[in-house]
């Protein structure tokens, strides 16, 4: 993953997250409500936001690389959130999915639009067969979104996460290439 792939949808530009995005990253990842189910404590200052931007960039160079897109409105150029594929196991043709969205963009179909494009890119460009997601059982909005995208719930990972000073159970979901392509070929 040398050149960063920029993706477009009718309303969104999925692009590299850069240092200038640190204030927007702080606004999203510092919001306790938005981070309630994310899997990490909210960040509290601009230095942590800059470190997170660097972490997103460095993930492309790891042995099991990942890629994190900033989700930007085509109209306003505001960074609304981010999404990405990480822990890429090239031999198994699998990876994990992660995403975060600022509250101002909730309920507008933005993440659905961004993830559909991200998933399609992963299956095509990374030659993935399986994309996994772990979700807190109480995060109903996320579970519904993933189910609409074709993800299937596989089981419960007991106390697999730790954030906000507590252990959390997580639900394991997955999307297979065949599940993702089937609805597209039927239309």
C-alpha positions, -999 to +999 in steps of 0.1 A: +000+000+000+023+027-012+000+053-028-030+063-008-062+053-026-087+082-027-123+070-032-154+089-041-191+084-036-220+107-047-217+127-014-183+118+000-146+119-006-127+092+012-091+104+015-060+102+035-061+117+070-034+143+074-019+164+102-042+193+094-071+170+103-060+167+139-086+192+152-114+173+135-100+140+147-100+154+183-136+165+179-147+130+168-124+109+189-127+132+219-165+130+220-175+107+248-209+099+232-193+091+198-166+070+215-189+051+239-187+020+217-155+026+198-132+005+218-108+031+232-110+059+257-118+093+242-087+114+235-084+147+254-060+170+236-046+179+202-013+160+208-033+128+212-052+136+180-019+142+161-006+109+174-038+092+162-033+107+127+003+093+128-010+059+139-035+058+110-006+067+085+018+042+101-007+013+099+000+011+062+035+000+069+029-028+094+034-065+087-004-068+087-011-034+072-043-014+073-057+017+057-079+044+073-098+069+052-110+103+064-147+107+054-152+142+039-183+158+026-179+166-012-199+198-005-183+212+027-149+196+028-155+189+065-140+157+080-171+138+092-155+106+104-132+078+094-133+042+083-108+016+074-096-019+069-069-032+092-051-063+104-048-075+068-039-112+067-028-115+031-025-153+033-060-158+047-074-129+025-091-114+056-090-082+076-110-062+102-132-032+097-133-001+119-151+032+118-160+063+137-185+091+129-189+125+145-224+132+160-232+159+135-232+132+107-253+106+125-285+094+109-278+106+074-266+074+057-230+087+055-213+057+071-234+033+050-223+051+019-186+052+030-185+016+041-201+002+010-174+018-011-147+008+014-159-028+014-160-030-024-125-016-025-112-042+000-128-071-019-115-059-052-081-043-045-070-063-015-085-095-029-102-101+005-126-130+011-136-121+046-140-088+065-146-090+103-161-065+127-164-066+164-192-045+180-205-039+215-238-057+220-256-025+230-245-006+199-277-012+180-271+014+154-238-002+144-252-037+144-281-026+122-258-008+098-235-039+094-265-062+090-278-040+062-244-043+045-246-081+047-226-089+078-236-120+097-232-123+135-211-152+144-208-151+182-199-133+214-163-126+225-165-125+262-147-095+278-126-091+247-125-053+249-113-029+276-120+008+276-135+034+300-122+013+329-143-017+321-141-050+303-167-054+275-181-083+256-181-079+218-201-095+191-181-109+162-196-103+127-182-111+093-189-104+056-178-128+030-170-118-006-198-141-019-223-124+005-213-089-006-213-097-043-246-117-044-269-087-039-250-066-065-253-093-091-290-098-085-298-062-095 
